[in-house]
Amino acid sequence: MYLFWFSLAAGVLAIILAIVFLKKVSKYQNGTEAMIEIAAAIRGGAMAFLKREYQTLSIFVLVVAIILAVFIQPATAVCFLAGAFSSVLAGYIGMNSATKANVRTAWAAQDSIESALQVAFTGGAVLGLAVVGIGLFGLVGIFLVLNQIFAHNLANVVDIIAGYGFGASSVALFARVGGGIYTKGADLGADLVGKIEAGIPEDDPRNPAVIADNVGDNVGDTAGMGADLFESYVTSLIGVLTIGAIIIKSPIGAAIPFAVCGFGILATIIGIYMVRPGKATQGDYASQTKSARHALNKGVFISVILAALFTLGLILFVKDKLPTGPGQPAAMGIFWATLAGIISGLLIGISTEYYTSDTKKPVREIANAAITGPATTIISGLSVGMMSTAIPVFVTTAALYISYKFAGLYGIPMAAVGLQATIGTILAMDGYGPITDNAAGIAEMARMGRVTRERAEALDAVGNTTAAIGKGFAISSAAFSAFAMFWAYTKIVGLETIPLNSPIVLIGLFIGGLLPVIFCALTLGAVGKAGFEMVTEVRRQFREIKGLMEGTAKPDYNKCVDISTRRALKEMMLPGILAVVSPIIVGFVLGVEALGGMLAGSIVVAFLLAILMANAGGAWDNAKKYIEADNLGGKGSDTHYAAVVGDTVGDPFKDTSGPSLNILIKLMSIISLIFAPLFI
C-alpha cells in the first residue's frame, strides 16, 4: 500500500511544483507596452478558442457519458468524465503558462539567449509537471477509491478505470485535431501570402494572419499537445493495469507501474533543474542553437539515467513481494522490460534529433534541394520522413521482443511505462517550443531588433526538434500500449488466436490499415480548407485596406482569428467521430475477430504514418530556418521561398495529422475494451 501512497505523493509534488513554476514565470519582466499589447491579443485569442472548443466538446462528453452509464455501468461513466476533465485541466494549465512566458521570453532575449532559455523552459516545465502530476494523482486516486468500493476485485476495477483513459483519449483527439487545424490554417495564410506573395518577414505586424498564427501555436502545440501526452501517459498505465489484473492478479501488479512513474517524476524534477545553458551563448546562430540543444539534452539524459536507477532500486525492493509460479514474471525480468522501454525512448529521441536538427545531414540535404525549387524540396523532405521510420521501428520492435522475452506479456506495457516515466522532461522541452516560437513573433511585431529576433529564432529551431522528439515518444508509447490493450481485448472476448487466413480477419486488417489513411485525409483536407479561407482573407485585406503595406494602417486581426476558430471547431468533429464509432460498428457488424484484425492493422499503419509525418514536417521546418540563418541565399531568396513551401506542406503533417494518429489507435483500443462485453 505504501507504494500507492508514494505514487500519490509524487503526483501531488509535481502539481505543486507546476504551480510554483507558473508563479515564477509571472514574476519575470514582461516588456514594453507594445509587447504587452501583442501578448494580450495572443492570450485573449487562445483563451477564447479554448472556451469555445471545450463548450463544443462538453456536448460530446456528456452524450458518451450517458451511453456508458446506460449500456456499460455508471462507474465507467464517472471515470470517463474524470479523465476528460483531467485532460482539459492539464492542457489549460500548460497554455496559461505558455501565454505568460512568451512575452517574457522575448524580453529576456534582449539580455542573452541564456536568460531567454531559462524563461521559456520554466514555462514549458509547467506543462510537463502538470501533465504527469495530474495524470498520476488522478489515476492512483481513482484506483484506490475503486479498489475499496469493489472490495479489491482487480478485474472489476480495471474494467471501470479504462473509462478514465477513454475520457482522456477523447479530449486529446479533439484537442489535437482542433488545435492542429486552427494553427496550421492560420500558418498557411500567414506564410503563403505574407512571406511569399507580399515578401514581408515572418510575424510582420502588417500581416493580418499573424495574431491567429501565434494563437495557433498555443492552442495546437501547447493545449493540444498537453492533452495528447496526458492521454499517452495514462493509457500506458491503464495498459499495464489491465495486463497485470489478468496475469499477476495482485495489487503489486498495479503498484509497480505507479511507483515507476512516481520515481520518474522525481527524475524529471531533477532533470528540469539540470537544464542550464553554457556560458558561451553570445556567439553566432549555430553556437547559440548548439548551446541551447546541449542544455536541453543534458536534462533528458540525467532524467533517463536516474529513472533507470530508481527503477532498479524499486524492483529490488519489491522482488520478494511478487507472486511466483507458472506464467508469473520475475522481478529482474520486469526491470529489464522497463529498462528496454526507457532506452528505446532515448534512442528514438536521438534518431529524431538526427533527422530533424538543422545541424545534421538530412535537414541540410532538404535545404540544398530547395535551391532547385519547391518540388525537389518536397520530394527530399518526404524521402527523409520515410527513411526516418526505420530506426523507430527497429528500436520499438526490439524493445517489444526484449520486454516479452524477460517478463512475458506483462513486460510489454511495462516497457511503455518505462518509456513514459520521464515524459515530464520531454514535455517540458515540448512546451518550451511554442513559447519560443511566440517569443520570436512578438520580437518581430514589437520591432525589438535583429539580435533579439535571432536569439529567439535560435531557440525556436531547437524547439522544432524537441517537439518532434516528443511526438516520437508518444507514437512509440502508443504502439506498446495499443498492443497491450489489443491482447487484453482478445482475452476478454475469448480469442486465443486471430487467424490471418480468415477472410473476416483480413477484412478487419484492411479496414484498420485504411482508417489512419482516411483520418489523415480528413485532417489534411481540413487544414487545406481553413488555409484557403485564410489566404483569401489575407489577400483581401492587403488589397482593400489602404496603407496596410506602408505600415500606416492596421490589419483586422480579429477576422483571421475568427476564421481559424470557426473552421477548427467545424472540421474537428468528423475525424473524431470516425475514431469513436469505427470499432463499435466493426465489432457489432463483423464480429470480434474482425475487430481484432482492425486493431492490428491500424497499429502498424498509424505507427509508420505518424513517424513519417512528424519527422518530415520537423525537417522541412528546420531546413527553412537553416536558410533563414543567412545560408544558401538567406531570407528573401528563391531558395528561401522554396523552403517556405516545403515548411507549409510539413506544418499539417507534424502538427495536425501525424500526432493525432497515436491517439487514434489507443482510443480505438480502449473503446474495444470497454464495449467488448456487448460485442460478445
N, C-alpha and C positions, 0 to 999 in steps of 0.2 A: 504493500500500500504506500510505503514511503516514496517509491519511485513515481507514483502518480502525483503525490503532493510536491515532489521536487519539480516535475514537469509543469505543474500548475504554477508554481512559484517562478519558474523560468519565464513562462508566458507573461506573468504579471511584471517581472523585471523588464522585459522587452517593451511592454506598453508604457511603463513609467519612463524609461529612457527615451522612447519616441516623443513623449510629451516634453521632457527636458530639452531634447534637441530642437523641438519646434519652438520653444521659448527662446532658445539660444539663437535660432535663425532670426526671430523677431527683433532681437537686440542689435543686430548688425545695422550699419547705416544704410539708408535706402535711397540716397542720392538727391538730385535736384528736383525741382517742381515738375519739369518736363518728364523726367524719368518716372516719377511717382504717378503722373497722369497717365502715361502709357501703360505702366504696370497695372493701374487700377482698371483700365479698359480691358486688358487681357484677363485679369482676375474676374471681373464682372461677367465677361462673356463666358468664361469657363464655368463659373458657378451657375449661371442661367441655363446653360446647356445641361449640366448635371441634374438640375432641378427638374427640367422637362423630361430628361431621359428616365429618371427614377420614377416620375409620375406615370410615364408610359409603361415602364417595367412593372410597376405595382399592380397593374391590372392583370398582366400575365401571371405574376407570382401568386396573386390571390386565387385566380382560376385553377392553377395547378395544385395549390394547397387544398382547395375544396375537393378536387378529384382524388388526391391522395387520401384525404380523410375519409371519403366515401368508399373508395374501391380498395384501398390498402389498409391503413389504420390511422387514427388521429395522431398518434405519437410521431409517425413518419412525417405527417404534415407539419407538425410543430418544429421538428428538426429541419425540414425544408425551409421554413420561414427563418429560423435561426441562421442557417447557412447563407441564405440570401442577404439578410441584414448584416451579417459579419463581413461579407464580401463588399457590400456597399460602404460600410464603415471604413474598412481598410483603404479602399480606393479614395474615399473622400478625404481622409486624414493625409494621405500622400499628396493629393492635389492641393490641399490647403497649404501644405509646406512648400510645394513647388512654386505656387503663385506668390509666395512671400520671398522665396530665396532667389528668384530670377533677377529682380531689380537689384538686390543686394550683391549678387554675384557680379553684375555689370559694374556696379560702383567699385567693388573690391578689385576688379581687373585693372582699374586705373593705377592702383598701387603696384600689384605684381600678380603673376599667374599663380603663385603660391597662395596668396590671400584669396583669390577667386576660387581656386580649387577647394580650399577649406570651407568656404561658404556653401558652394554647390554640393559638395559631398555631405556636409552636415544636413542640408535639405533632403538629399537622397536617402540618407540614413533613417530619416523619419519614416519614409515609406517602407524600407526594408524591415525595420524593427516593428512597425505597426502590423505588417502582414504576418510575420512569424509569431508575434506576441498574441494577436487576436486569434490567429489560426490555432495555435497550440492550446491557449487558455480555453477557447470555446469548445474544442473537440474533447479535451480531457475533462472539462467540467460537465459536458453533456454525457460523456461515457460514465462518469462516476454517479451522476443522478440516475441514469437509466439502469445502471448496474444494481442500484438499491431498489428501484421500483420493480424490476423484473427478477429480483431475488437471485442475482448472479447467473442468470441464464444467458451465456455469452452469445449463443446463436440468435436469440431474440434481440439482444442489444445491438449486434452488428447489423441485422436486417433493418432496424429502425434508424441507426446512425447513418446509414447510406443516404437517407434523406438530407442530411446536412451537406454532404458532397453534391447532391443533386441541386440544392439551392445555390451553393457557391458556383457550380458549373453553369447554371442557367444565367445568373447575373453576369458571370465572367464572359460568356459568349456574346451576350447582347452588348455589354460594355466594350469589349474588344472590337466587335464589328461596328457598332455605332460610333465609337470614338475614332476608329480607323477610317471610316467613310468621311467623317467630319474633317479630320486633319488632312487627309490626302486630297479631298475635293478642294479644300482651300489652297493647299500647296500647289496643285495643278494651275489654278488661276494665277497665283502669285508668281510662279516661275515662268509659265509659258508666255504670259502677256507682259509681265513686268521685266523679267530678265532677258527674254529672247526678243520679243517684239518691240518693247519700249527701250530696251537697253539700259535700264536703271539697275542699281545694285540690289542685291537681296536685302529684304527688310527695309527698303526705302520707304519713308513715310508717305510718299506720293502714291504708292501702290494701294488701291482700295482693299485688296485681299490680305494685307499684311497683318492686321489685327486678328482676323479669322485664322490665319496660318499659325500665329503664335498661340492663340486659344487652343487650336487643334493639338499642338504639342502637349498640352496639359491633359485634355480630355482623352486623347488616344494613347499617348506614351506614358502617362502617369496614372490617371484613374483607371484606364482600360488595362494597362499593364499590371497595376497593383491587383485588380480583380483577377486577372489571368493567373499570376503566380500564387495568389492566395488559393485559388482553386487547385493548382498543381500541388501545393503543399498539403492541403487537407485531403485530397483524393489519394495521394501517396500513402498517407497514414491510414485512410479507410481501407485501401487495398490490403495492407498488412494486417489490419484488424480482422478483415474478412477471412483471409487465409489462416490466420492464427486461430480463429474460432473453430475452423474446420480441422486443422492439423494438431495444434498444441492443446486446445480445449482447456486452457488455464489462463487466468488473468495476467500471468507473467508474459504471455504472448502479446498482450496489448501494452504492458508496462515497458517492455524493452524499446519498441519504436518511439514511444512517447519520451522516454529518457534520452534516447539518441538525439532526438530533436531538441530536448532541453539542454543537453550539453552542446548541441550545435548552436544554440542561441548564445551560450557563454563564449564559444569560439568566435562567433560572429561579432560579438561586442568587442572582444579583444582585437580582432582583425580590423574593425572600424576605427578603433583608436590608433592603430598602427599606420593608417593611411596618412602619410606625411611626405610631401614632395621634397626633393633635394634642394640644396641651396642655389645651384646653378640654374635659375629659372628665368634669367633675363636675356637669354640668347636669341637665336633665330627661331622661326616657326618649328623647324624639325626638332631642335633641342628642347623647346617648350613642350611639345607633344610627347617626346620621349620621357621627360621628367614626370609629366602627369601620368603617363601609362605605367611607368615603373612604380609610382606611388600606389596606384590602384591595384596593380598586380601583387604588390607586397602584401596588401590586406587580404587578398584572396588566398595566397599561398599559406600565410600564417593561419587563417581560418581553417583551411583544409587539413593542415598538419595537426592542429590542435584537436579538430573534430575526430580525426583518426585515433589519436592518443586517448582522448576521453572515451571513445567507444571501446577501445581495448580494455581500459580500466573498468568500464561498466560491465562488459561481458565476463571478465574475470571475477567480478564481484557477485554476479548472479548465477554463475555456472552451476553451483550446487542446488539451485532452486528450480532448474529446468527439469521437466518430466523426461524420463528415459523410456526406451522401448523401441519397437519397430516403427519406422516412419517418423520418429522424433528427431529434429535437427540437433546436432551437437553444439555446445556453446561456442567453441572456436570456429565451427562452421558458419555460425551466424555472423561472427566477426568478419571472417573472410568475405562473406557475401556483402556485408555492409561496406567493407573497405573497397570491394570491387566497384560499388556504386560511387563512392567518394572519389576514387581515382578516375573513373570513367568521366565524371563531371569535369574534373581538372583537365583531362586530355581533350575532351570536346571543347572546352574553353580555349585551350592552346590552338587547336585546329581552327576554331572560328576566328581567333585573332589573326592567324596566318592568312586566311582567305579574305579578311575584311579590313586589315590595317593598311593605312596608306604608306607604311614603310616597307611593306612586303611585296614580293614579285607579282602575285595575282592582280592586286589593285593597280600597280604600275603598268601592267600589260593592258588593262582596260583603259587607263589614261592615255597610253600610247596609241591604242586603237581609235581613240577619239580624234586623232589627227586626221584620219580619213573620213570622218563624218559620223552621224548618229547610228547608221545601220551597223557599222563594224563595232561601235561601242556596245550596242545591244547584243550583238552576236557574242562578243567577247565576254560580257557580263553573264549571259546565260551559260556559256561554257564553264566559267568559273563556278557558278552556282551548282551546276550539275556535278562537276568534279568534286566539289566540297562535300557532297553527300557520302563519299566513300569512307572517310575516316570515322565519322559518327556512326555509320552502320557497322563497321568492323568493331569499334570500341563497344557499342551497345550490345551487339550480339556476343562478343567475348565476355562482357560483364554478365549477360544473361546465362551463358554457359557456366561460368565460374560460380555464380551465386546458386544456380541449380545443383551443380556438382557438389558443393560443400554443404548446402543447407536445404536441399530439396526445393519444393515449391514455396516454402516459407521464405527462402533466401531471395527469391526474385523481387517481391515487394520490399524486402529489407534493403536490397540494392537501391531501389527507388528512394527509400527513406534516407539512405546514406548520401545519395546524390543531392537530395533536398535539404540535408542537415545544415549546410552553410548558405542556403538560398538567401538569407538575410543580407549577407555581404554582397552577393551577386545583384540582388535587388537594389541595394544602396547605390551600387555602380550604375544600374539601370536608371534609377530615379534621378541620378546626377545628370544623365544625358539631356533630357528635355529642359532641365534648368539652365544648362549652359547654352542650349540652342536658343532659348528665350533671351538669355543674357546677351548673346550676340545680336539678336534682333533689337533689343532695347538700346544697345550701344550704337547701332546704326541709326535708329529712329531719333534718338536724342542727340545725335551729332557729337559723340564723345571722342572722336578721333580715331585714326587708323591703328595706333598702337593698342588701345583698349579693345577695339574690334578684333584685331589679330589674336590677342590673348584669349578672348572668348571663343574665337573660331578654333584655336588650337585645342582648347578643352572640349569643344563640340565634336571635333574629329575623333578624339578618344572616346567620346560618348557614343558615337555611332558603332564603334567596335564593342564597347561594353554592352550595348543594347542587343547586338547580335549574339553575344555570349549568353545573355540571359534567355534569349529565345532558344538557343541550342540546349541549355539546361532544361527548359520547360518541355520541349518536344521529346528529349531523351527520357526524362522522368515519365512523360505520358506513355511512352512505349512500355516501360516496366509496369506502371500502374494499370494500364489497359489490359496487358496480358494477365496480370494477377486477377483482375475482375472478370476477364474472359474465362479463366479457369474456374473461378468461383461460380460463374453463371452455369458452366457445364455441370458442375456438381449439383447445383440447385435443381436443374431441370432433368438430371439423371442421365447425362450423356457421358459415357466412359470414353468414347472416341467420336470424332466427327469425320466420316469417310470422305475423302476427296473424290472418290469415283462415284459419288452420289450426285445425280443431276440437281437435286434440291440444294445441296451444299454448294455446288458450282454456281448456281443462280445467286445464292447468297453472297458468294465471293465476288462475283461481278458487280452486284449491287453495292457491296461495301467498297469496292475499288472506285466505283462511279461517284459515290456520294461526295468524297473530298474534292473531286474534279468539278462537279456541279456547284458545290459550295464556293469554290474559288471563282468559278464563272460568275456566280451571283454577286459576290463581294467586289470583284474587279469591275464588273459591269456597273455596280452601284457607284463606285468611285468615278468611273467614266461619266456617268450621268451628272453627278454632283460637280465634277470638274468642268463639263460642258456648260452648265448653267453659270458657274463661277467665271469662266473665261468670257462668256457673253456679257456678264455684268461688268467685269473689269474693263473690257473694251468699250462698253457704253459710257462708263464714267470718264475714261481718258478722252473719248470723243466729244462728250457733251458738257463736261464741267470746264468752263473757261479758266485758264490759269493754273490748272492742276499740274501739268508738266513743268511749268515755270516755278512752281512752289508757292504761288500767291493765293491758291485756293486749297481747301481741304477736301479729301475724298469722303464718300459716305461709307465709313467702315461698317456701320450697323447693318446695312443692306447685305453685305457679304457674310457677316456673322449669321444673319437670319437664314440666308440660303443654305449655308453649311448645316445649321441646326435642323432646319426643316427636312432637308434631304437625308441626313443621317438617321433621323427618327423614323422616316418613312421606309427607307431601304433596308434597315437592320432587321425588320420583322420577318421577312420571308426566309432568309438563311437560318435564323434562329428557330423558327417553327419547323423547318425541314429537319434540323438536327434532333428535335424533340419527338416528332411524330414518326420518323422513319423506322426506328427499331420497334415501335409499338405496332405499326402496320405490318411489317415483315413478320414479327412474332405471331400476330393473330392470323394473318392470311397464309403465310408459307410454313409456319411452324418453328419449333425451337432449333432444329438442325440448320435451317436456312439462316436464322438469326445468328447462330454461331459462326457460320461462314461469312455473313455480312460483317460481323465484328472483326474477324481475322483480316478480311480484305481491306477494310478501312484503315486498320493499324498500319499495314505495310505501305499503302499508297500515301496516306496522310503524312507519315514519317518522312518519306523521301521528298514530297512536295514542300513540306514545312521547312526542312533544312535548305533545300534549293532556293526557295523564295527569300528566306531570311538572309542568307549569305550573299546571294546575288544582289539584293537590294542594298545591303550594307556596303558591298564592294563598289557598286555604282556611285553611291553617295560619297564615299571617301575618295574615289577617283576624281570626282568633281572638286572636292576640297583640296586635293593634291594639286590640281591645275590652278585653282584659285590662289594657292600659295606661291604665285609667280613662277610656276613651272609650265613648260610646253606652251608658252604664249600668254598664260595668265588670264585674268578676268577680261571679258570682252572679246576674246579671240574666237575664231571659228572652232578651235579645239574645245574651248570652254562651252560654247553653245551646244556642241555635240554631247559633251559630258552632262550638261543640264537635261538634255532629252533623256539620256540613259538614267539619270537620277529620278526623273519624273516617272519613268516606267517602273523603276525599282521601288519607289515610295509605297504604292499599294501592295507590292509584293511583300515587303518587310514589315509594314506597319498595319496592314489590314488582313489580307488573306492568309499569309503564312502563319503568323502567331495565333490565329483563330483555330487552326487545324488541330493543335494539341488539345484544345478544349473540346472540339467536336468529338474526337474519339473517346475521350473519357466520359463526356456527357452521355453518349450513346451506350457506353458500357454500364454506367450507373443506372440509367433508365432500364436497361435489360435486366439488371439485378433486381431492381425494385419491383418490376412488373412480371418477373419470371413466374410467380405462382399463378397469375392469370393466364399466361400462355399455356401452362400445363393443363 
